[in-house]
Amino acid sequence: MKIYVFCNLKDKSREAYDRFIPMLKEYGYEIAGAYSEDVDLLACIGGDGTFLSFVHKCGFPVAPIIGINTGHLGFFQEALPSNLRETLDYISKGEYQLQTISPVQAKIVTRRGEFLRTGLNEIVVRGPYSHASHYEISIDNTKIQDFSGDGILISTPVGSTAYNYSLGGSLVSPDLDVLQLTPIAPMSTNAYRCFNSSLILPSSEIITIAGTGRCEGGTVLLSFDGRTHEFGGVQRIEITRSEKEIHLIRTRAYDHWSLLSSKLL
């Protein structure tokens, strides 16, 4: 089998990399010098930020990924530098399962054309200025609200533990096929009555966000997993589950709720 190993530049990660490569050769792996679509397995050494960068860099690869945590939370990672050999034993014996994760996708419709952006954790829609933004929010072509506030976040189940959680959004099991819409600093006054809790929706539904008032046809800052692009002349943004998928290797020792309890609760 051919494996590509990605590693950040931190000392702890490089030490893990230097220990991991000889082990892989012992188990008969061919080490790829760069990512290509013909690799059989991928490994990412670092924290959650490194993992997200890696997935975007590889264009949401289809090959299974084993994460090795040298960061802080490590929600995407399965192994630690201290149990690399044990993890390889699990993999070589086939004692693992694949966790499939579907990202969230935004289609940005502008006067210049259409653009697609994808997030594994979340997509955030904001205005370009410090004042409140105004959006009409629809679900499957049914208007649900005229929103005013700092912005809107749409997260995947795995992204529910990230920025969404900081905003007071719900923690969602990764086994659920849903998207979560969470307001960012919503206004609640006599003039504006905005929802101030998250909405959890089937991922088959389409969330449409369109600027109103001074935000109609204006500029939008769209962030996906922390990467921010600016789009001008935005007519609407359509957010759905992406058709792309990534596959994480989880050994038989993996327990989502134990991980969640140890990291967040």
Disulfide bonds with the S-S distance in Angstrom:
none
